[in-house]
Amino acid sequence: MASTPLWQLSATELSNLIRSGEVSAVQAVQSSVDRMHAVNPGLNAVVTDLSASALERAKMLDAATGPKGALHGVPVTIKINIDQKGEASSNGVVALKDLIAPGDAPLVKNLLDAGAVVIGRTNVPEFSRRCETDNPIFGQTWNPWGKHISPGGSSGGAGSAVAAGIGALAHGNDIGGSLRFPAAGNGVATVKPGAGRVPVYNPSATAERGILAQQMSAQGLLARSARDLHLAMPAMIAPDAHDPFHVPLPWRGPALEGPIKVGFSLEAPDLPLHPEVEKALLDAKAALTEAGYIVEEVVPPSLREIQFEGRTALMTESYALMAEDIAKYGSPAIASVFEQNYSRTPTVDMKRLLQILAQRTFYARQWSVLMEEYPLFLSPFFPQPFYAPGRDAEGPEGLRETMGQGFWSTLGNYLGLPAGNVPARLTEFPEGPKPIGVQVLGRRWREDLVVDAMIAIEDRLGTLSSQLWARMGR
């Protein structure tokens, strides 16, 4: 490990070296900053360079005495739709490019309290409303695997950065897959926490989000190794009074008796299951079985209904609350994608919306009962390999092949369940290599079980970082 560049280490490896005194925070941060300056010009993943302040903070951490936090000196990035004191929370919108945050969002404070060092802020699509990452302020973010594959969205900057070695951890958020899309496309790991697990508040906000957006959205981290989520997520979930609906539970729940049963499904509504995705799922299933899990095929309750009704409810709410701002402040590109989304998923009237929201409890109950027997559920994330850049803006078929693939993605958000994504395969296609991720859904508030299963898959199938860096010429 001594000859390995520090930027290549996982957050867990780096934290252990810093806490033992073998490596200084300055050395760790400088290595990540150097990597950022070397590869970010070709990726445009980090759009605000904070290397100067990061190195000053690293010096301060090295000079400090007393106990060190779990992330002491570990370099991280923050997405530009979350408040970081003194920085612009533009959300990719030209009209908000000078919206300077008066304070830190709780998750930023929690990461800093744990000793993390923010080296930069990562790119998003306008209003964070696409499964692509491009906006008129900063432009397009590219996937480090190549320009044939999208970095995903809306946390595409975060996924591209951490995959390429810019920071050991990358903050992102997820209302319909915005952590898991980039994890799948860039070949990294993430867990979307369940509803209420990470406290949420932006000091710069002038209005509250819609109630469904509040309940479906989650803050999390992307990492090159699933183990890093066990290191960092306990810091992320520290309580904050600014979020009155935060769930104050410890990261680790009680141990479950006997081998854990995992539901398994190859179901792929709408689009056919690609053979390479099926191979990835069968490999992940075999990895879990080898690790001692009992994996059984199960019919997923109401998968189509949850996708359709969940998207309908969220689109109806967001159209009512966001359409005016998007028309007024958005570019023609986001306005077009926004309207195409609503052509695909039309809004409904108030009575129908209330009926849909009432039925949400029925679906949540179905899955709650199922997860009494199967605390985890292994499934596709996308039935097809990841899409090309800009595909979501290419009319109805483009939307079908991007957002339309998200049946399994929507389920976790709409029901408030934790859902992880971990790479299980790397496949060569004529256009270039594509990582293929699988999803692990978990029992409510048992993110720890999801991450345990992801680690079991990763231990047997490996991570993709070394292959990526070799292709990038390191």
C-alpha positions in Angstrom: 0.0 0.0 0.0 3.0 2.3 0.6 3.5 2.6 -3.2 -0.2 3.2 -3.9 -1.1 6.8 -4.6 -3.2 8.1 -1.7 -6.0 9.2 -4.0 -6.6 5.5 -5.0 -7.3 4.3 -1.5 -10.7 3.8 -0.2 -12.1 6.1 2.5 -11.7 3.3 5.0 -8.0 2.6 4.1 -7.2 6.3 4.0 -9.0 7.0 7.4 -7.0 4.1 9.0 -3.7 5.5 7.8 -4.5 9.1 8.9 -5.8 8.1 12.3 -2.7 5.9 12.9 -0.4 8.8 12.0 1.2 7.0 9.0 -0.3 9.6 6.6 -1.2 13.3 7.3 -4.4 14.9 6.3 -2.4 17.3 4.2 -0.9 14.4 2.3 -4.3 12.8 1.7 -5.9 16.0 0.6 -3.0 17.1 -1.6 -3.1 13.7 -3.4 -6.8 14.1 -4.1 -6.4 17.7 -5.2 -3.6 16.7 -7.6 -5.8 14.0 -9.0 -8.7 16.5 -9.4 -6.5 18.9 -11.3 -5.2 16.1 -13.5 -8.4 14.5 -14.6 -11.3 16.9 -13.9 -10.6 19.1 -17.0 -11.7 16.1 -19.2 -14.7 15.2 -17.0 -16.1 18.5 -15.7 -17.3 16.6 -12.6 -16.2 19.2 -10.0 -17.4 22.7 -11.0 -16.2 24.5 -7.8 -12.5 23.9 -6.9 -12.1 24.3 -3.1 -8.5 22.9 -3.0 -7.1 26.0 -1.3 -9.5 26.0 1.6 -9.3 22.2 1.7 -5.5 22.3 2.3 -5.9 25.0 4.9 -8.4 22.8 6.7 -6.1 19.8 6.4 -3.3 21.7 8.0 -5.7 22.6 10.9 -6.7 19.0 11.3 -3.0 17.9 11.4 -2.3 20.4 14.1 -5.3 19.5 16.2 -5.0 17.3 19.4 -7.5 15.0 20.9 -9.7 12.3 19.4 -10.0 12.1 15.6 -13.4 11.7 13.9 -14.1 8.7 11.6 -13.4 10.8 8.5 -10.5 12.8 9.9 -8.7 14.2 6.8 -10.7 12.2 4.3 -11.3 14.2 1.1 -15.0 14.5 -0.1 -17.1 16.4 -2.6 -20.5 18.0 -2.1 -23.2 18.4 -4.8 -24.1 22.0 -5.8 -27.7 21.7 -4.8 -26.9 21.5 -1.1 -25.8 24.4 1.0 -22.2 24.8 2.0 -21.5 28.1 3.8 -20.1 30.8 1.5 -20.7 28.7 -1.7 -23.3 29.1 -4.4 -26.2 26.6 -4.3 -27.0 27.2 -7.9 -28.6 23.8 -8.7 -27.4 24.4 -12.2 -29.8 27.3 -12.7 -28.5 30.5 -14.2 -30.8 32.6 -12.1 -29.4 31.0 -8.9 -25.7 31.2 -9.8 -25.1 33.8 -7.1 -27.3 32.2 -4.4 -24.7 32.1 -1.6 -25.5 29.7 1.2 -25.6 31.5 4.6 -24.8 28.3 6.5 -24.1 24.6 6.1 -26.8 22.0 5.5 -26.9 19.4 8.3 -25.2 16.7 6.2 -22.3 19.1 5.4 -22.0 20.0 9.1 -22.1 16.3 10.0 -19.3 15.4 7.5 -17.2 18.2 8.8 -17.8 17.3 12.4 -16.5 13.8 11.5 -13.3 15.4 10.1 -14.0 15.3 6.4 -12.4 17.8 4.1 -14.4 19.2 1.2 -12.2 19.6 -1.9 -14.9 20.6 -4.4 -18.5 20.8 -5.4 -20.0 18.6 -8.1 -22.2 19.2 -11.1 -25.9 18.7 -11.5 -28.5 19.1 -14.3 -30.7 22.2 -14.1 -33.1 22.0 -11.1 -31.6 18.5 -10.5 -34.4 17.3 -12.7 -32.8 15.0 -15.3 -31.1 11.6 -15.3 -28.2 13.4 -17.2 -25.8 16.0 -15.9 -25.6 19.1 -18.0 -26.6 22.8 -17.4 -26.1 26.2 -18.9 -23.7 27.4 -16.2 -21.1 24.6 -16.1 -21.9 22.4 -19.1 -21.8 18.7 -19.6 -20.2 16.2 -17.1 -18.6 13.2 -18.7 -18.3 9.6 -17.5 -14.7 8.5 -16.8 -15.4 5.2 -18.7 -15.8 7.2 -21.9 -18.1 9.6 -23.7 -20.3 6.7 -25.0 -22.0 6.4 -21.6 -23.8 9.0 -19.5 -22.6 9.8 -16.0 -26.2 9.7 -15.0 -28.0 12.3 -12.9 -28.8 14.1 -11.0 -25.7 13.3 -9.0 -23.7 12.7 -12.1 -20.9 15.0 -11.1 -20.5 13.1 -7.8 -20.5 9.7 -9.5 -18.0 10.7 -12.1 -15.7 12.4 -9.6 -15.5 9.5 -7.1 -15.1 6.9 -9.8 -12.2 8.8 -11.3 -10.4 9.2 -7.9 -11.4 12.8 -7.1 -12.1 12.4 -3.4 -12.7 9.2 -1.5 -16.4 9.9 -1.0 -19.0 12.0 -2.9 -22.2 13.4 -1.6 -25.3 13.0 -3.7 -29.1 12.9 -3.3 -31.9 10.8 -4.7 -35.6 11.4 -5.3 -36.1 8.8 -8.0 -32.7 7.3 -8.4 -30.2 10.2 -8.4 -27.7 8.4 -6.3 -28.2 5.0 -7.9 -28.3 6.2 -11.5 -24.7 7.6 -11.2 -23.6 4.6 -9.2 -24.8 2.3 -11.9 -23.3 4.4 -14.8 -19.9 5.1 -13.2 -19.4 1.7 -11.5 -19.4 2.7 -7.9 -21.4 1.8 -4.8 -24.1 3.7 -2.9 -27.0 3.3 -0.6 -30.1 5.5 -0.8 -31.1 5.9 2.9 -34.7 5.4 3.8 -37.1 8.2 4.6 -35.9 10.5 7.4 -32.5 8.8 8.0 -30.3 11.8 7.0 -31.4 15.2 8.3 -32.3 17.6 5.5 -32.4 21.4 5.5 -31.0 24.1 3.2 -30.5 27.5 5.0 -30.8 29.3 1.7 -34.2 27.9 0.9 -37.0 30.4 0.8 -39.9 27.9 0.6 -40.4 24.3 1.7 -40.5 21.5 -0.9 -43.7 19.6 -1.7 -44.6 17.0 0.9 -44.1 14.0 -1.4 -40.7 15.4 -2.5 -39.7 15.6 1.1 -40.8 12.0 1.8 -39.2 10.6 -1.4 -35.9 12.5 -1.4 -32.8 11.2 0.5 -29.2 12.3 1.0 -26.4 9.9 0.7 -22.9 9.1 -0.5 -21.2 7.4 -3.4 -18.0 5.4 -2.8 -15.7 3.2 -4.7 -16.1 0.5 -2.0 -19.3 -0.5 -0.2 -17.3 -0.8 3.0 -16.9 3.0 3.0 -20.6 3.4 3.5 -20.3 1.7 6.9 -17.5 4.2 7.8 -19.2 7.4 6.6 -23.0 7.0 6.9 -23.1 6.9 10.7 -21.7 10.5 10.5 -24.3 11.5 7.9 -27.3 10.4 10.1 -26.4 12.5 13.1 -29.5 14.4 14.2 -30.2 18.0 13.5 -33.1 20.1 14.9 -33.7 21.8 11.6 -35.2 18.5 10.3 -38.2 17.8 12.6 -39.0 14.5 10.8 -35.5 13.0 11.2 -35.5 9.4 12.4 -33.0 9.2 15.3 -32.0 5.6 15.0 -28.4 4.2 15.2 -26.8 3.1 12.0 -26.6 -0.5 13.1 -29.8 -2.3 14.0 -30.3 -5.4 16.0 -28.7 -8.6 14.6 -31.2 -10.9 12.8 -31.4 -14.6 13.8 -30.3 -17.3 11.4 -29.3 -16.9 7.8 -30.9 -13.8 6.2 -33.3 -14.6 3.5 -33.1 -12.5 0.3 -35.9 -12.1 -2.2 -34.8 -12.3 -5.8 -36.4 -11.3 -9.0 -35.4 -10.9 -12.7 -38.6 -9.1 -13.5 -38.1 -6.3 -16.0 -41.3 -4.4 -16.8 -41.6 -2.6 -20.2 -38.0 -3.2 -21.5 -36.6 -6.7 -21.8 -33.9 -7.9 -19.4 -30.5 -7.7 -21.3 -28.4 -10.9 -21.1 -25.5 -9.1 -19.5 -27.8 -7.7 -16.8 -29.1 -11.1 -16.1 -25.6 -12.5 -15.8 -24.7 -9.7 -13.3 -27.8 -10.6 -11.3 -27.0 -14.3 -11.3 -23.4 -13.5 -10.3 -24.7 -11.3 -7.4 -27.1 -14.0 -6.3 -24.3 -16.6 -6.3 -22.1 -14.3 -4.3 -24.8 -13.8 -1.6 -25.4 -17.6 -1.5 -21.7 -18.2 -1.0 -21.7 -15.6 1.8 -24.4 -17.6 3.7 -27.6 -15.7 2.6 -30.6 -17.8 1.5 -31.7 -16.3 -1.9 -35.2 -17.3 -3.1 -37.1 -16.2 -6.2 -40.1 -14.0 -5.1 -42.7 -12.2 -7.1 -42.3 -8.5 -6.3 -45.7 -7.0 -5.1 -47.3 -4.3 -7.2 -44.0 -3.3 -9.0 -45.8 -1.8 -12.0 -48.4 0.0 -9.9 -45.8 1.5 -7.6 -43.8 2.9 -10.6 -46.8 4.3 -12.4 -48.6 5.8 -9.3 -45.4 7.0 -7.7 -44.3 8.8 -10.8 -47.8 10.2 -11.3 -48.0 11.6 -7.8 -44.5 13.1 -7.9 -45.0 14.6 -11.3 -48.4 16.1 -10.4 -46.9 17.7 -7.3 -43.7 18.9 -9.0 -45.7 20.3 -12.0 -47.9 22.3 -9.7 -44.9 23.6 -7.6 -42.1 23.8 -10.2 -43.6 24.3 -13.7 -43.7 28.1 -13.4 -40.1 28.4 -12.2 -38.8 26.1 -14.9 -40.6 28.0 -17.6 -39.3 31.3 -16.2 -35.7 30.4 -15.3 -34.9 27.2 -17.1 -33.1 26.8 -20.4 -35.0 25.5 -23.5 -33.3 22.1 -22.9 -34.7 21.6 -19.4 -38.1 23.0 -20.4 -38.3 20.4 -23.2 -37.3 17.5 -21.0 -39.7 18.7 -18.3 -42.7 18.8 -20.8 -41.7 15.5 -22.3 -41.8 13.9 -18.8 -45.3 15.2 -18.3 -46.4 13.9 -21.7 -45.2 10.5 -20.6 -46.7 10.8 -17.1 -49.7 13.1 -17.2 -50.8 15.0 -14.1 -54.0 14.2 -12.3 -56.7 16.1 -10.5 -56.8 16.6 -6.7 -59.2 13.8 -6.0 -57.2 11.3 -8.0 -53.9 12.5 -6.4 -55.4 11.9 -2.9 -56.6 8.5 -3.9 -53.1 7.6 -5.2 -51.4 8.9 -2.0 -53.8 6.9 0.1 -53.0 3.7 -1.9 -49.3 4.3 -1.2 -49.8 2.9 2.3 -51.3 -0.3 0.8 -48.1 -0.8 -1.2 -45.9 0.0 1.7 -47.8 -2.5 3.8 -47.3 -5.2 1.1 -43.6 -4.7 1.1 -43.4 -4.4 4.9 -45.1 -7.8 5.3 -42.9 -9.4 2.6 -39.8 -8.0 4.3 -40.7 -9.7 7.6 -39.6 -12.9 5.8 -37.2 -11.4 3.3 -35.3 -8.4 4.9 -33.4 -7.9 1.6 -34.4 -8.0 -2.0 -32.0 -8.4 -4.9 -33.2 -7.1 -8.3 -32.2 -5.4 -11.5 -31.6 -1.7 -11.2 -31.9 -1.1 -15.0 -33.0 -4.0 -17.2 -30.8 -2.6 -20.0 -27.1 -1.5 -19.9 -26.6 2.2 -19.1 -27.6 4.8 -21.7 -25.7 7.3 -23.8 -25.2 11.0 -22.8 -28.3 13.1 -23.5 -30.5 10.2 -24.2 -33.3 11.5 -21.8 -33.7 14.5 -24.1 -34.3 12.5 -27.3 -38.1 12.2 -27.2 -40.4 9.5 -25.9 -38.0 6.6 -26.7 -35.2 8.4 -25.0 -37.3 8.9 -21.9 -38.4 5.2 -22.0 -34.8 4.1 -22.1 -33.7 6.4 -19.2 -36.3 7.4 -16.6 -38.7 4.7 -18.0 -36.3 1.9 -16.9 -36.7 3.0 -13.3 -39.3 0.6 -12.0 -37.1 -0.8 -9.3 -35.6 2.6 -8.6 -38.9 4.4 -7.9 -40.0 1.6 -5.5 -37.4 2.6 -2.9 -38.2 6.3 -3.0 -42.0 6.0 -3.1 -42.1 3.6 -0.2 -39.3 5.2 1.7 -37.1 2.0 1.8 -33.3 1.9 1.7 -31.9 0.8 -1.6 -28.3 0.2 -2.6 -26.6 -0.2 -5.9 -23.3 -2.1 -6.3 -21.4 -2.9 -9.5 -21.6 -6.7 -10.4 -20.1 -6.8 -13.9 -18.2 -4.9 -16.5 -19.2 -5.6 -20.1 -17.5 -4.6 -23.3 -19.9 -3.3 -25.9 -19.0 -2.1 -29.5 -19.2 1.5 -28.3 -17.1 0.9 -25.2 -17.2 -0.6 -21.6 -20.2 -0.3 -19.4 -20.5 -1.1 -15.7 -23.6 -3.0 -14.7 -25.0 -2.6 -11.2 -27.6 -4.5 -9.3 -30.0 -3.2 -6.6 -30.3 -4.4 -3.0 -33.5 -3.2 -1.4 -33.8 -3.4 2.4 -36.3 -3.5 5.2 -37.2 0.0 6.5 -34.4 1.7 8.4 -32.0 -1.2 7.9 -29.5 0.4 5.6 -26.8 -1.5 7.5 -28.2 -4.8 6.2 -28.2 -3.5 2.6 -24.6 -2.4 2.9 -23.6 -5.8 4.4 -25.1 -7.6 1.4 -23.4 -5.2 -1.0 -20.1 -5.9 0.7 -20.7 -9.6 0.3 -21.3 -9.1 -3.4 -18.2 -6.8 -3.7 -16.0 -9.3 -1.8 -16.7 -12.0 -4.4 -17.1 -10.0 -7.6 -14.6 -7.2 -6.9 -14.6 -3.4 -7.5 -14.1 -1.7 -10.8 -11.7 1.1 -9.8 -8.4 -0.5 -10.9 -9.8 -1.4 -14.3 -11.1 2.1 -14.8 -7.9 3.8 -13.8 -5.9 1.5 -16.1 -8.1 2.6 -19.0 -7.6 6.2 -18.0 -3.9 5.8 -17.9 -4.1 6.4 -14.2 
